[in-house]
Amino acid sequence: MKAIRIHAFGGPEVLQLEDVARPVPAADEILIKLYASGVNPVDWVVREGGNEALRSFLTLPMTPGWDAAGTVEEIGSAVTGFQKGDAVYGQPNFPGDGSYAEYCAAKASQFAPKPRNMRFTEAAGVPLAGLTAWTALFEHGKLRPGQRVLIQGASGGVGSFAVQFAKAKGAYVIGLASAGNLEYLKQLGADEVLDYRSQRFEELVHDVDVVLEASPQRDNAERLKAVTVLKEGGVLVSVNLDFPFNEEVLAALARKRATGELSANQPRQDWLAEITQLIEAGQVTVFVSQVFPLEQVAAAHRESATWHVRGKLILEIRKEDEPA
């Protein structure tokens, strides 16, 4: 099968299209015939050799990609609930051989039925960013109906899902993004939108139950501003695992009896199935910014690394109308 392989860490040029053996699923795994893979910032962070949170997990050679959509090709001996031919989406094993390939084997517990109203190229943009947003909002942020949430980086991959999930669950959503993305946030359902460049959110926003740091900005001074908008007992959640809260931020949180949480993605099938229901009900959509053929993966990485992508970047591995 064809797969993108990395034999040395570095720039986009280390991504090589190669012929490799098709994986064999373990007892608790399924083999997925991939139609599309999402491209996420973690992909090029790993390609470059990882950050403090990731480096110890990485071994070479490897196939990147942790966002998959395709059909079940084979089923491990211990797997129930899936049949050959089922259309699925989910997260491949991390940091095992990923979804930049024609096939990948992954734990069945990390996959769920693909939304029936989505093409594979759309569905591949959901799992990693969607589950990152879900874990942060509901597992760590404990967001409930009627609460107020401020989402920083609201127009990005994680932020776009967070806006929609929070709204679908009955929260009041305030989105922070650049001026050119504010109308997009309104379309996603945000109740209020703010331009992070020209508007001082710390002066305009008050009494927030949850702040979700979904932006790539790693700045504890910005976090101090976020703490000021929290209610007593609120929660500041960040998906930037490699950037811990410093002592000043922790002290500010303590003064408000608030909590700071670094939120690691949890690839849970039950949460992904709930996301599927929201998508099929029309409450959540995926904006695909650009689709690249597999052999143009280096261009996709360069685009992702600009940090100015609205929505999702996708690799198309095979055409959806290709015969099975």
C-alpha positions as a LaTeX table, in Angstrom:
\begin{tabular}{lrrr}
\hline
Residue & $x$ (\AA) & $y$ (\AA) & $z$ (\AA) \\
\hline
Met1 & 0.00 & 0.00 & 0.00 \\
Lys2 & 0.99 & 3.64 & $-0.36$ \\
Ala3 & 1.82 & 5.58 & 2.79 \\
Ile4 & 3.59 & 8.76 & 3.81 \\
Arg5 & 6.64 & 7.89 & 5.92 \\
Ile6 & 9.05 & 9.92 & 8.02 \\
His7 & 12.58 & 8.51 & 8.46 \\
Ala8 & 14.08 & 11.66 & 10.01 \\
Phe9 & 12.55 & 14.62 & 11.81 \\
Gly10 & 12.60 & 17.91 & 9.97 \\
Gly11 & 10.75 & 20.13 & 7.50 \\
Pro12 & 8.02 & 19.15 & 5.01 \\
Glu13 & 10.67 & 17.59 & 2.76 \\
Val14 & 11.01 & 14.60 & 5.14 \\
Leu15 & 7.48 & 13.41 & 4.19 \\
Gln16 & 8.06 & 10.57 & 1.72 \\
Leu17 & 5.45 & 8.64 & $-0.28$ \\
Glu18 & 6.43 & 4.95 & $-0.13$ \\
Asp19 & 5.18 & 1.42 & $-0.67$ \\
Val20 & 4.83 & $-0.39$ & 2.67 \\
Ala21 & 3.19 & $-3.57$ & 3.91 \\
Arg22 & $-0.49$ & $-3.36$ & 4.76 \\
Pro23 & $-0.95$ & $-3.56$ & 8.55 \\
Val24 & $-2.65$ & $-6.50$ & 10.23 \\
Pro25 & $-5.17$ & $-5.62$ & 12.95 \\
Ala26 & $-4.60$ & $-6.90$ & 16.49 \\
Ala27 & $-7.42$ & $-8.59$ & 18.40 \\
Asp28 & $-8.88$ & $-5.27$ & 19.60 \\
Glu29 & $-8.33$ & $-3.40$ & 16.33 \\
Ile30 & $-10.01$ & $-2.80$ & 12.99 \\
Leu31 & $-8.26$ & $-2.34$ & 9.66 \\
Ile32 & $-9.61$ & 0.76 & 7.92 \\
Lys33 & $-9.53$ & 1.33 & 4.19 \\
Leu34 & $-8.90$ & 5.05 & 4.27 \\
Tyr35 & $-10.58$ & 7.58 & 2.03 \\
Ala36 & $-9.41$ & 10.73 & 3.79 \\
Ser37 & $-7.25$ & 12.00 & 6.62 \\
Gly38 & $-7.36$ & 15.28 & 8.49 \\
Val39 & $-4.22$ & 17.41 & 8.78 \\
Asn40 & $-3.65$ & 18.97 & 12.20 \\
Pro41 & $-0.93$ & 21.07 & 13.84 \\
Val42 & 0.15 & 18.05 & 15.90 \\
Asp43 & 1.09 & 16.34 & 12.61 \\
Trp44 & 3.82 & 18.85 & 11.76 \\
Val45 & 4.86 & 19.23 & 15.37 \\
Val46 & 5.53 & 15.47 & 15.35 \\
Arg47 & 7.23 & 15.72 & 11.92 \\
Glu48 & 9.63 & 18.28 & 13.40 \\
Gly49 & 10.44 & 15.99 & 16.34 \\
Gly50 & 7.69 & 16.85 & 18.80 \\
Asn51 & 7.45 & 19.16 & 21.79 \\
Glu52 & 8.08 & 18.46 & 25.47 \\
Ala53 & 4.74 & 16.69 & 25.80 \\
Leu54 & 5.26 & 14.42 & 22.77 \\
Arg55 & 8.96 & 13.79 & 22.24 \\
Ser56 & 9.35 & 10.74 & 24.45 \\
Phe57 & 6.59 & 8.88 & 22.58 \\
Leu58 & 8.01 & 9.23 & 19.07 \\
Thr59 & 9.98 & 6.58 & 17.19 \\
Leu60 & 11.08 & 6.41 & 13.56 \\
Pro61 & 10.19 & 5.50 & 10.90 \\
Met62 & 6.54 & 6.43 & 11.26 \\
Thr63 & 3.41 & 7.33 & 9.32 \\
Pro64 & 1.75 & 10.49 & 10.67 \\
Gly65 & $-1.94$ & 11.33 & 10.71 \\
Trp66 & $-4.44$ & 11.00 & 13.58 \\
Asp67 & $-7.73$ & 11.83 & 11.88 \\
Ala68 & $-9.27$ & 9.08 & 9.75 \\
Ala69 & $-12.37$ & 8.30 & 7.70 \\
Gly70 & $-12.93$ & 5.16 & 5.67 \\
Thr71 & $-14.52$ & 1.73 & 5.63 \\
Val72 & $-13.84$ & $-1.33$ & 7.77 \\
Glu73 & $-11.72$ & $-3.80$ & 5.81 \\
Glu74 & $-10.90$ & $-6.36$ & 8.52 \\
Ile75 & $-11.97$ & $-6.94$ & 12.12 \\
Gly76 & $-9.80$ & $-8.16$ & 15.02 \\
Ser77 & $-10.88$ & $-11.33$ & 16.79 \\
Ala78 & $-12.07$ & $-9.50$ & 19.92 \\
Val79 & $-13.95$ & $-6.69$ & 18.16 \\
Thr80 & $-17.74$ & $-6.48$ & 18.25 \\
Gly81 & $-20.06$ & $-3.81$ & 16.86 \\
Phe82 & $-18.40$ & $-3.40$ & 13.46 \\
Gln83 & $-18.75$ & $-5.29$ & 10.19 \\
Lys84 & $-16.68$ & $-5.25$ & 7.02 \\
Gly85 & $-17.79$ & $-2.36$ & 4.83 \\
Asp86 & $-19.02$ & $-0.12$ & 7.67 \\
Ala87 & $-18.26$ & 3.54 & 7.07 \\
Val88 & $-16.38$ & 4.83 & 10.12 \\
Tyr89 & $-14.33$ & 7.73 & 11.41 \\
Gly90 & $-12.02$ & 8.12 & 14.37 \\
Gln91 & $-8.49$ & 8.47 & 15.66 \\
Pro92 & $-5.70$ & 6.05 & 14.74 \\
Asn93 & $-3.41$ & 4.86 & 17.52 \\
Phe94 & $-1.03$ & 7.54 & 18.76 \\
Pro95 & 1.83 & 7.60 & 18.03 \\
Gly96 & 1.54 & 4.43 & 15.94 \\
Asp97 & 1.24 & 4.26 & 12.18 \\
Gly98 & $-1.31$ & 6.87 & 11.26 \\
Ser99 & $-3.83$ & 7.87 & 8.63 \\
Tyr100 & $-1.58$ & 9.27 & 5.88 \\
Ala101 & $-1.90$ & 5.89 & 4.19 \\
Glu102 & $-4.23$ & 3.71 & 2.13 \\
Tyr103 & $-4.93$ & 1.52 & 5.18 \\
Cys104 & $-4.37$ & 1.76 & 8.92 \\
Ala105 & $-5.01$ & $-0.55$ & 11.85 \\
Ala106 & $-6.35$ & 1.10 & 15.00 \\
Lys107 & $-8.20$ & 0.31 & 18.21 \\
Ala108 & $-11.89$ & $-0.21$ & 17.47 \\
Ser109 & $-12.75$ & 1.73 & 20.64 \\
Gln110 & $-11.43$ & 4.91 & 18.97 \\
Phe111 & $-13.84$ & 4.71 & 16.00 \\
Ala112 & $-17.57$ & 5.25 & 15.51 \\
Pro113 & $-19.97$ & 5.14 & 12.55 \\
Lys114 & $-19.40$ & 8.01 & 10.15 \\
Pro115 & $-22.22$ & 10.58 & 10.03 \\
Arg116 & $-24.55$ & 9.55 & 7.21 \\
Asn117 & $-24.86$ & 13.13 & 5.96 \\
Met118 & $-21.09$ & 13.64 & 5.51 \\
Arg119 & $-18.64$ & 12.72 & 2.80 \\
Phe120 & $-15.41$ & 11.04 & 3.89 \\
Thr121 & $-13.46$ & 14.24 & 3.19 \\
Glu122 & $-15.66$ & 16.10 & 5.67 \\
Ala123 & $-15.78$ & 13.33 & 8.26 \\
Ala124 & $-11.97$ & 13.08 & 8.33 \\
Gly125 & $-11.88$ & 16.61 & 9.71 \\
Val126 & $-13.90$ & 15.75 & 12.81 \\
Pro127 & $-12.26$ & 13.22 & 15.17 \\
Leu128 & $-9.07$ & 14.81 & 16.50 \\
Ala129 & $-10.21$ & 18.44 & 16.67 \\
Gly130 & $-13.76$ & 17.46 & 17.63 \\
Leu131 & $-12.72$ & 15.18 & 20.47 \\
Thr132 & $-10.15$ & 17.71 & 21.64 \\
Ala133 & $-12.91$ & 20.33 & 21.90 \\
Trp134 & $-15.33$ & 17.86 & 23.52 \\
Thr135 & $-12.82$ & 16.68 & 26.14 \\
Ala136 & $-11.87$ & 20.27 & 27.02 \\
Leu137 & $-15.42$ & 21.63 & 27.28 \\
Phe138 & $-17.25$ & 18.80 & 28.97 \\
Glu139 & $-14.70$ & 16.56 & 30.73 \\
His140 & $-12.43$ & 19.33 & 32.08 \\
Gly141 & $-14.59$ & 22.45 & 31.74 \\
Lys142 & $-17.75$ & 20.71 & 33.06 \\
Leu143 & $-19.75$ & 23.04 & 30.80 \\
Arg144 & $-23.49$ & 22.87 & 31.44 \\
Pro145 & $-26.60$ & 24.35 & 29.77 \\
Gly146 & $-27.07$ & 28.05 & 30.56 \\
Gln147 & $-23.41$ & 28.66 & 31.38 \\
Arg148 & $-21.20$ & 31.22 & 29.64 \\
Val149 & $-18.08$ & 30.13 & 27.77 \\
Leu150 & $-15.35$ & 32.24 & 26.14 \\
Ile151 & $-13.52$ & 30.43 & 23.34 \\
Gln152 & $-10.12$ & 31.80 & 22.31 \\
Gly153 & $-9.04$ & 30.80 & 18.82 \\
Ala154 & $-12.70$ & 30.15 & 18.02 \\
Ser155 & $-12.29$ & 30.00 & 14.23 \\
Gly156 & $-9.60$ & 27.28 & 14.19 \\
Gly157 & $-10.07$ & 23.54 & 13.96 \\
Val158 & $-10.69$ & 22.94 & 17.68 \\
Gly159 & $-12.40$ & 26.29 & 18.26 \\
Ser160 & $-14.91$ & 25.84 & 15.43 \\
Phe161 & $-16.13$ & 22.61 & 17.00 \\
Ala162 & $-16.10$ & 24.07 & 20.50 \\
Val163 & $-18.40$ & 26.92 & 19.43 \\
Gln164 & $-20.88$ & 24.47 & 17.90 \\
Phe165 & $-20.75$ & 21.90 & 20.71 \\
Ala166 & $-21.20$ & 24.53 & 23.40 \\
Lys167 & $-24.14$ & 26.06 & 21.54 \\
Ala168 & $-25.73$ & 22.66 & 20.91 \\
Lys169 & $-25.53$ & 21.94 & 24.64 \\
Gly170 & $-27.28$ & 25.18 & 25.56 \\
Ala171 & $-24.36$ & 27.40 & 26.61 \\
Tyr172 & $-23.95$ & 31.12 & 25.86 \\
Val173 & $-20.94$ & 31.29 & 23.53 \\
Ile174 & $-18.48$ & 34.17 & 23.16 \\
Gly175 & $-15.98$ & 33.66 & 20.34 \\
Leu176 & $-12.59$ & 35.37 & 20.06 \\
Ala177 & $-10.93$ & 35.47 & 16.63 \\
Ser178 & $-9.52$ & 37.85 & 14.01 \\
Ala179 & $-11.81$ & 40.41 & 12.35 \\
Gly180 & $-12.07$ & 38.41 & 9.10 \\
Asn181 & $-13.47$ & 35.39 & 10.95 \\
Leu182 & $-16.15$ & 37.05 & 13.08 \\
Glu183 & $-18.97$ & 36.54 & 10.56 \\
Tyr184 & $-17.94$ & 32.88 & 10.29 \\
Leu185 & $-18.27$ & 32.53 & 14.08 \\
Lys186 & $-21.77$ & 34.01 & 13.95 \\
Gln187 & $-22.68$ & 31.43 & 11.30 \\
Leu188 & $-21.42$ & 28.70 & 13.66 \\
Gly189 & $-23.79$ & 29.99 & 16.33 \\
Ala190 & $-21.67$ & 32.21 & 18.58 \\
Asp191 & $-23.80$ & 34.61 & 20.64 \\
Glu192 & $-21.05$ & 37.24 & 20.82 \\
Val193 & $-17.89$ & 37.67 & 18.74 \\
Leu194 & $-14.81$ & 39.75 & 19.49 \\
Asp195 & $-11.76$ & 40.72 & 17.43 \\
Tyr196 & $-8.77$ & 39.74 & 19.55 \\
Arg197 & $-6.58$ & 42.32 & 17.83 \\
Ser198 & $-8.73$ & 45.44 & 18.24 \\
Gln199 & $-10.95$ & 44.62 & 21.22 \\
Arg200 & $-9.76$ & 44.05 & 24.79 \\
Phe201 & $-11.82$ & 41.04 & 25.78 \\
Glu202 & $-10.74$ & 41.38 & 29.42 \\
Glu203 & $-12.63$ & 44.70 & 29.56 \\
Leu204 & $-15.67$ & 43.57 & 27.55 \\
Val205 & $-16.39$ & 40.11 & 28.94 \\
His206 & $-17.45$ & 39.29 & 32.51 \\
Asp207 & $-18.83$ & 36.42 & 34.58 \\
Val208 & $-17.71$ & 33.56 & 32.36 \\
Asp209 & $-18.00$ & 30.01 & 33.68 \\
Val210 & $-15.42$ & 28.49 & 31.33 \\
Val211 & $-12.60$ & 29.93 & 29.24 \\
Leu212 & $-11.30$ & 27.55 & 26.57 \\
Glu213 & $-7.82$ & 28.37 & 25.26 \\
Ala214 & $-8.02$ & 26.82 & 21.80 \\
Ser215 & $-5.64$ & 29.29 & 20.18 \\
Pro216 & $-1.99$ & 28.43 & 19.49 \\
Gln217 & $-0.84$ & 31.41 & 21.53 \\
Arg218 & 1.38 & 30.32 & 24.38 \\
Asp219 & 1.42 & 33.36 & 26.64 \\
Asn220 & 0.76 & 33.29 & 30.36 \\
Ala221 & 0.13 & 37.05 & 30.29 \\
Glu222 & $-2.89$ & 36.35 & 28.06 \\
Arg223 & $-3.99$ & 33.67 & 30.51 \\
Leu224 & $-3.95$ & 36.23 & 33.32 \\
Lys225 & $-6.42$ & 38.30 & 31.30 \\
Ala226 & $-8.58$ & 35.22 & 30.85 \\
Val227 & $-8.66$ & 34.62 & 34.60 \\
Thr228 & $-10.05$ & 38.14 & 35.14 \\
Val229 & $-13.19$ & 37.33 & 33.10 \\
Leu230 & $-13.94$ & 34.12 & 35.02 \\
Lys231 & $-16.61$ & 33.86 & 37.64 \\
Glu232 & $-15.62$ & 32.76 & 41.14 \\
Gly233 & $-15.11$ & 29.01 & 40.84 \\
Gly234 & $-14.79$ & 29.10 & 37.04 \\
Val235 & $-12.52$ & 26.95 & 34.89 \\
Leu236 & $-9.69$ & 27.91 & 32.53 \\
Val237 & $-9.03$ & 25.03 & 30.14 \\
Ser238 & $-6.13$ & 24.92 & 27.70 \\
Val239 & $-5.46$ & 22.40 & 24.95 \\
Asn240 & $-1.80$ & 23.52 & 24.79 \\
Leu241 & $-0.43$ & 20.62 & 26.80 \\
Asp242 & 3.19 & 21.62 & 26.25 \\
Phe243 & 2.69 & 24.99 & 27.98 \\
Pro244 & 1.87 & 24.64 & 31.70 \\
Phe245 & 0.29 & 27.41 & 33.75 \\
Asn246 & 2.97 & 29.45 & 35.50 \\
Glu247 & 2.93 & 30.36 & 39.20 \\
Glu248 & 1.37 & 33.77 & 38.54 \\
Val249 & $-1.56$ & 32.24 & 36.66 \\
Leu250 & $-2.03$ & 29.56 & 39.31 \\
Ala251 & $-2.05$ & 32.23 & 42.03 \\
Ala252 & $-4.62$ & 34.29 & 40.11 \\
Leu253 & $-6.82$ & 31.21 & 39.70 \\
Ala254 & $-6.52$ & 30.41 & 43.40 \\
Arg255 & $-7.67$ & 33.92 & 44.34 \\
Lys256 & $-10.87$ & 33.29 & 42.35 \\
Arg257 & $-11.21$ & 29.74 & 43.65 \\
Ala258 & $-11.04$ & 28.86 & 39.96 \\
Thr259 & $-9.44$ & 25.83 & 38.33 \\
Gly260 & $-6.81$ & 25.59 & 35.61 \\
Glu261 & $-6.88$ & 22.46 & 33.44 \\
Leu262 & $-4.55$ & 21.23 & 30.70 \\
Ser263 & $-6.82$ & 19.06 & 28.57 \\
Ala264 & $-5.49$ & 16.03 & 26.70 \\
Asn265 & $-7.64$ & 14.63 & 23.91 \\
Gln266 & $-9.52$ & 11.44 & 24.81 \\
Pro267 & $-10.38$ & 9.31 & 21.74 \\
Arg268 & $-13.58$ & 7.82 & 23.17 \\
Gln269 & $-16.07$ & 6.05 & 20.96 \\
Asp270 & $-19.08$ & 7.13 & 23.05 \\
Trp271 & $-18.20$ & 10.81 & 22.69 \\
Leu272 & $-17.56$ & 10.42 & 18.98 \\
Ala273 & $-20.95$ & 8.71 & 18.61 \\
Glu274 & $-22.58$ & 11.67 & 20.38 \\
Ile275 & $-20.81$ & 14.05 & 17.99 \\
Thr276 & $-22.18$ & 11.95 & 15.11 \\
Gln277 & $-25.71$ & 12.48 & 16.44 \\
Leu278 & $-25.20$ & 16.26 & 16.57 \\
Ile279 & $-23.87$ & 16.26 & 13.00 \\
Glu280 & $-26.77$ & 14.15 & 11.71 \\
Ala281 & $-29.21$ & 16.47 & 13.52 \\
Gly282 & $-27.72$ & 19.44 & 11.67 \\
Gln283 & $-26.36$ & 21.07 & 14.84 \\
Val284 & $-22.69$ & 20.67 & 13.89 \\
Thr285 & $-21.03$ & 21.19 & 10.52 \\
Val286 & $-17.45$ & 20.94 & 9.31 \\
Phe287 & $-15.90$ & 23.68 & 7.23 \\
Val288 & $-13.25$ & 22.16 & 4.97 \\
Ser289 & $-10.77$ & 24.84 & 4.00 \\
Gln290 & $-8.82$ & 22.84 & 1.43 \\
Val291 & $-8.43$ & 19.25 & 0.16 \\
Phe292 & $-5.03$ & 17.97 & $-0.98$ \\
Pro293 & $-4.17$ & 14.69 & $-2.71$ \\
Leu294 & $-1.95$ & 12.45 & $-0.55$ \\
Glu295 & 1.16 & 13.20 & $-2.60$ \\
Gln296 & 0.78 & 16.92 & $-1.82$ \\
Val297 & 1.03 & 16.38 & 1.93 \\
Ala298 & 4.02 & 18.74 & 2.21 \\
Ala299 & 1.89 & 21.61 & 0.88 \\
Ala300 & $-0.83$ & 20.76 & 3.40 \\
His301 & 1.72 & 20.92 & 6.23 \\
Arg302 & 3.01 & 24.29 & 5.07 \\
Glu303 & $-0.54$ & 25.64 & 5.00 \\
Ser304 & $-1.32$ & 24.27 & 8.46 \\
Ala305 & 1.84 & 25.82 & 9.90 \\
Thr306 & 0.66 & 29.33 & 8.97 \\
Trp307 & $-1.85$ & 29.10 & 11.88 \\
His308 & $-4.31$ & 31.02 & 9.69 \\
Val309 & $-6.48$ & 28.14 & 8.52 \\
Arg310 & $-10.21$ & 28.53 & 9.03 \\
Gly311 & $-11.72$ & 25.11 & 9.60 \\
Lys312 & $-9.97$ & 21.96 & 8.40 \\
Leu313 & $-7.32$ & 20.78 & 5.94 \\
Ile314 & $-7.89$ & 17.32 & 4.44 \\
Leu315 & $-5.83$ & 14.75 & 2.55 \\
Glu316 & $-7.85$ & 12.77 & 0.01 \\
Ile317 & $-6.41$ & 9.25 & $-0.12$ \\
Arg318 & $-8.88$ & 7.70 & $-2.56$ \\
Lys319 & $-11.95$ & 9.03 & $-4.35$ \\
Glu320 & $-15.27$ & 8.46 & $-2.60$ \\
Asp321 & $-16.85$ & 7.02 & $-5.76$ \\
Glu322 & $-13.97$ & 4.57 & $-6.25$ \\
Pro323 & $-15.32$ & 1.02 & $-6.42$ \\
Ala324 & $-14.83$ & $-1.06$ & $-3.29$ \\
\hline
\end{tabular}
